[in-house]
Amino acid sequence: MTPDNPETVRGTCSFCGKTVTDRHAIIHYETASGDPGVWAECPGCGEIVDPTNAQ
């Protein structure tokens, strides 16, 4: 699996609500059902988050 464009929005931080993009990704993974996932460092508060869907 290859990372997407660094500006791709992955979601929002569950702590502070800041937008999280692929630029902030630490780990890209695929779930058992085949869906993509990501763990990222929030650019606002610095917490490690599983960003919620921004759409």
Helices and strands as residue ranges (DSSP letters): E 9-12, E 19-21, G 22-24, E 25-30, E 36-41, E 48-49
